[in-house]
């Protein structure tokens, strides 16, 4: 027979081998007897014996030494049975994974954000998700809003949690929670003695903001609170992370606007105070964004959790 013919025979034999044959052989090996294995499997002894003989024929070698006292694997049989066990374990895992993924108990979920997870609702929600679904493979992605929306559209990220609603025709959104806007300042600053600071108190200060998100939201909020340009503090933008902004603030280089979830990461010499206007604390709403055609079961579990934890208020009468 040619080499090509031998290869074809091997492929045909591999296709003919069934998982049932492998399982019968493994159980027989564990029981040390075809008859006992047949009893365990609740099948006829002749059915099991014939199945194993067919497997031996397809493989081209005897798997067991047979005697009146029972069976024991041959040298080749031990190698074959070791591989058979691995195959069956993988198949069982495949079935379990399929069932679990279908319910969203396991699988993979990517959450994108451009806010802090040092404390607050996002941190608490992700922590609860991991407790509910310990088998879930969870990944997080911190990027700018533009890159996150691109990742959401191309399927790299499943859901984006962000301050403010992100404009996109291809996604759905869910209102989640709101966070207070705070001012961070050196502990020896003259305003640090106050429990509450008003936006107008910032008139003669320097405000440090990151070029990265959510710096733009905070600057827009500052402009909306202090409409007259002469009332606004000097804004200094830095091409650094929010963490570096906190370091610069603690060094006395200026003050900084932060969200409530930012205060979990403490810095020596830095304090936080609530910012208010005439109506009370200033807040920013957070939203979840996702693609409606994303059928990831893990995403559905996460969205259900968000809806349970942060139910949207009922619409006002007449709306």
C-alpha distance (Angstrom), angle and dihedral (degrees) to the residues before:
residue distance angle dihedral
X1 . . .
X2 3.77 . .
X3 3.81 122.7 .
X4 3.81 89.4 -109.3
X5 3.78 90.3 53.4
X6 3.81 91.8 50.5
X7 3.79 90.7 51.3
X8 3.79 90.9 50.0
X9 3.81 91.4 49.9
X10 3.81 89.8 52.3
X11 3.80 92.1 49.8
X12 3.81 91.4 48.8
X13 3.81 91.3 49.0
X14 3.81 91.5 49.5
X15 3.81 90.6 50.9
X16 3.82 90.7 49.9
X17 3.84 94.5 53.2
X18 3.79 110.7 98.8
X19 3.78 130.5 -153.9
X20 3.78 87.8 -124.0
X21 3.81 90.8 60.2
X22 3.80 90.9 50.7
X23 3.81 91.8 47.7
X24 3.82 92.0 49.0
X25 3.80 91.1 50.9
X26 3.82 93.1 49.2
X27 3.81 93.1 48.8
X28 3.83 90.5 47.4
X29 3.80 90.1 52.1
X30 3.82 91.4 49.5
X31 3.82 92.1 48.6
X32 3.82 95.9 42.6
X33 3.79 89.9 -139.0
X34 3.79 137.1 69.6
X35 3.78 90.8 -141.5
X36 3.80 95.3 51.6
X37 3.81 90.3 45.1
X38 3.80 90.4 52.0
X39 3.82 89.6 52.6
X40 3.81 91.5 50.1
X41 3.81 90.9 49.4
X42 3.83 92.7 42.6
X43 3.81 92.6 -126.9
X44 3.80 134.2 118.5
X45 3.79 117.3 -82.9
X46 3.82 90.5 -126.3
X47 3.82 91.8 54.1
X48 3.82 92.2 53.6
X49 3.81 94.0 43.5
X50 3.81 92.1 49.3
X51 3.82 92.3 47.5
X52 3.82 92.5 52.4
X53 3.81 91.5 46.1
X54 3.82 89.2 53.7
X55 3.80 89.6 49.8
X56 3.82 90.7 51.5
X57 3.80 89.7 50.0
X58 3.79 93.0 51.1
X59 3.81 92.9 46.8
X60 3.78 92.5 43.5
X61 3.80 99.0 -128.9
X62 3.81 141.4 75.7
X63 3.77 114.0 -98.3
X64 3.80 98.0 -168.3
X65 3.77 140.4 36.3
X66 3.78 104.9 -134.6
X67 3.81 124.4 -149.0
X68 3.81 139.7 152.4
X69 3.80 88.0 -95.4
X70 3.81 93.2 56.9
X71 3.79 135.6 -93.5
X72 3.78 137.8 -55.3
X73 3.81 128.1 -173.8
X74 3.77 120.5 -99.8
X75 3.80 120.7 -129.2
X76 3.82 89.6 -96.2
X77 3.79 89.6 41.5
X78 3.81 92.5 58.0
X79 3.81 90.2 54.7
X80 3.81 92.9 46.5
X81 3.79 93.8 46.3
X82 3.81 91.6 49.4
X83 3.80 89.4 56.7
X84 3.81 91.0 42.9
X85 3.81 90.3 56.4
X86 3.81 90.7 51.4
X87 3.80 91.3 49.7
X88 3.80 92.8 49.5
X89 3.81 92.0 47.0
X90 3.80 90.2 52.0
X91 3.80 92.0 48.1
X92 3.80 91.5 49.4
X93 3.81 89.3 48.9
X94 3.80 90.1 49.1
X95 3.81 91.4 54.4
X96 3.82 92.9 45.5
X97 3.79 91.1 48.3
X98 3.78 92.3 49.5
X99 3.79 92.1 51.4
X100 3.81 93.8 44.7
X101 3.81 94.0 44.7
X102 3.78 89.9 50.3
X103 3.80 88.4 59.2
X104 3.81 93.2 41.0
X105 3.82 91.7 -117.4
X106 3.79 92.2 124.8
X107 3.78 132.6 5.7
X108 3.78 127.8 90.8
X109 3.80 132.5 -56.8
X110 3.82 127.8 -179.4
X111 3.81 117.5 -159.9
X112 3.80 118.2 -166.0
X113 3.79 124.6 -160.5
X114 3.80 143.6 155.9
X115 3.76 98.6 -155.9
X116 3.78 135.2 82.0
X117 3.79 124.9 -79.6
X118 3.80 95.1 -169.3
X119 3.82 89.5 107.4
X120 3.78 139.6 -24.2
X121 3.79 138.6 67.5
X122 3.80 99.7 -38.3
X123 3.78 91.7 53.9
X124 3.82 91.7 46.0
X125 3.80 93.3 47.6
X126 3.81 94.4 49.0
X127 3.81 89.2 47.6
X128 3.81 91.3 51.8
X129 3.81 91.0 47.8
X130 3.81 91.0 55.3
X131 3.82 90.9 49.8
X132 3.80 91.9 49.9
X133 3.81 94.2 44.1
X134 3.82 108.7 27.2
X135 3.80 90.8 166.7
X136 3.81 93.0 58.0
X137 3.79 116.0 111.4
X138 3.79 101.5 -137.1
X139 3.81 124.2 -169.1
X140 3.81 128.6 -179.5
X141 3.78 129.3 -154.3
X142 3.81 125.0 -163.9
X143 3.79 111.7 -164.8
X144 3.81 140.8 135.5
X145 3.79 117.1 -74.1
X146 3.82 91.6 -106.0
X147 3.80 93.5 52.9
X148 3.80 92.2 43.8
X149 3.79 92.9 52.0
X150 3.80 89.6 48.3
X151 3.81 89.5 50.6
X152 3.81 90.0 47.9
X153 3.80 92.3 52.1
X154 3.81 94.2 48.2
X155 3.81 93.9 44.4
X156 3.82 98.1 -112.3
X157 3.81 90.3 121.2
X158 3.81 125.2 35.5
X159 3.79 101.1 -155.7
X160 3.80 136.8 7.1
X161 3.82 121.6 -150.0
X162 3.79 111.1 -163.2
X163 3.79 145.1 153.5
X164 3.79 107.2 -99.7
X165 3.79 129.0 11.3
X166 3.80 113.9 -71.0
X167 3.81 112.5 -136.7
X168 3.80 111.8 -121.9
X169 3.79 134.4 136.8
X170 3.80 92.5 -151.9
X171 3.80 99.9 57.6
X172 3.77 141.3 65.5
X173 3.78 124.4 -138.3
X174 3.80 138.3 -153.4
X175 3.80 125.1 -159.3
X176 3.80 108.1 -126.3
X177 3.79 121.9 168.5
X178 3.77 139.6 -35.5
X179 3.79 128.6 -123.8
X180 3.77 130.2 -153.4
X181 3.77 119.1 -116.3
X182 3.80 112.4 -125.7
X183 3.76 135.0 -172.3
X184 3.80 118.0 -128.6
X185 3.78 116.8 -153.5
X186 3.80 140.9 160.6
X187 3.79 112.0 -80.7
X188 3.80 90.8 -122.4
X189 3.83 93.5 53.6
X190 3.80 115.3 118.0
X191 3.83 91.8 -120.4
X192 3.82 92.2 53.8
X193 3.80 90.3 80.9
X194 3.82 89.9 68.2
X195 3.80 123.4 83.4
X196 3.81 91.8 -152.0
X197 3.78 127.0 34.3
X198 3.79 123.3 -164.3
X199 3.77 124.1 -141.0
X200 3.79 90.2 -117.7
X201 3.83 88.8 59.3
X202 3.81 87.9 69.3
X203 3.81 93.5 63.9
X204 3.80 96.8 107.4
X205 3.82 97.4 32.2
X206 3.79 133.6 99.1
X207 3.82 114.4 -121.4
X208 3.80 118.7 -153.5
X209 3.80 115.9 -152.1
X210 3.78 133.5 176.2
X211 3.79 118.5 -119.1
X212 3.80 86.2 -133.9
X213 3.78 127.4 79.7
X214 2.96 132.8 -43.9
X215 3.80 88.8 26.3
X216 3.80 92.1 90.8
X217 3.83 92.2 53.9
X218 3.77 90.3 52.2
X219 3.79 93.4 48.0
X220 3.82 91.3 48.5
X221 3.80 88.9 50.7
X222 3.79 90.7 50.5
X223 3.82 90.8 52.4
X224 3.82 91.9 47.9
X225 3.82 91.4 52.0
X226 3.81 95.5 44.8
X227 3.79 103.2 38.3
X228 3.81 96.9 170.0
X229 3.83 109.1 76.8
X230 3.81 92.2 -141.6
X231 3.82 89.1 60.0
X232 3.79 93.9 54.9
X233 3.80 123.7 97.6
X234 3.76 121.0 -124.8
X235 3.82 109.9 -85.9
X236 3.80 117.1 -147.1
X237 3.80 116.3 -169.0
X238 3.78 121.7 -154.5
X239 3.80 128.6 -167.2
X240 3.81 91.8 -131.6
X241 3.80 139.2 98.4
X242 3.80 125.0 -86.9
X243 3.80 88.7 -104.0
X244 3.80 91.6 59.5
X245 3.80 89.9 47.4
X246 3.81 87.7 57.8
X247 3.77 90.7 50.8
X248 3.81 91.4 50.9
X249 3.80 89.8 48.5
X250 3.80 92.9 51.1
X251 3.82 87.6 51.6
X252 3.81 89.6 60.5
X253 3.81 96.9 -109.0
X254 3.80 93.0 128.7
X255 3.81 144.7 -56.5
X256 3.79 126.9 -75.3
X257 3.78 139.3 -152.1
X258 3.79 115.3 -128.1
X259 3.77 138.3 171.5
X260 3.77 124.2 -116.8
X261 3.83 92.6 -104.2
X262 3.82 90.1 59.2
X263 3.79 95.5 68.0
X264 3.81 96.1 76.6
X265 3.80 90.4 81.8
X266 3.80 104.3 70.5
X267 3.79 123.9 -155.6
X268 3.78 125.6 -162.4
X269 3.78 111.5 -105.5
X270 3.83 94.1 14.8
X271 3.82 127.1 114.9
X272 3.80 133.7 -179.1
X273 3.79 128.2 -138.6
X274 3.79 131.5 -176.4
X275 3.80 117.5 -105.7
X276 3.79 117.6 -141.0
X277 3.77 141.5 173.7
X278 3.80 128.0 -165.4
X279 3.82 92.0 -67.7
X280 3.80 98.6 48.9
X281 3.82 135.6 -100.6
X282 3.78 119.7 5.6
X283 3.81 114.1 -123.4
X284 3.80 139.4 -173.4
X285 3.81 122.4 -149.1
X286 3.80 120.5 -130.3
X287 3.81 124.5 -146.2
X288 3.78 138.0 -169.5
X289 3.82 115.5 -135.8
X290 3.80 126.6 -165.6
X291 3.79 141.9 154.2
X292 3.78 114.4 -96.1
X293 3.82 91.5 -141.6
X294 3.83 93.2 56.1
X295 3.81 103.7 111.8
X296 3.81 95.9 -177.9
X297 3.86 104.1 141.2
X298 3.82 89.9 -149.2
X299 3.82 89.2 58.7
X300 3.79 90.3 53.0
X301 3.82 90.5 51.7
X302 3.82 90.5 50.3
X303 3.82 92.8 48.0
X304 3.80 90.5 48.9
X305 3.80 89.1 51.7
X306 3.81 90.8 50.4
X307 3.80 91.6 48.9
X308 3.81 91.0 50.3
X309 3.81 94.6 47.4
X310 3.82 96.7 41.3
X311 3.81 109.5 28.5
X312 3.79 112.7 -171.8
X313 3.81 114.8 -115.0
X314 3.81 115.7 -107.0
X315 3.80 115.1 -97.3
X316 3.80 116.7 -94.5
X317 3.81 118.3 -102.8
X318 3.76 112.3 -85.3
X319 3.82 93.7 22.5
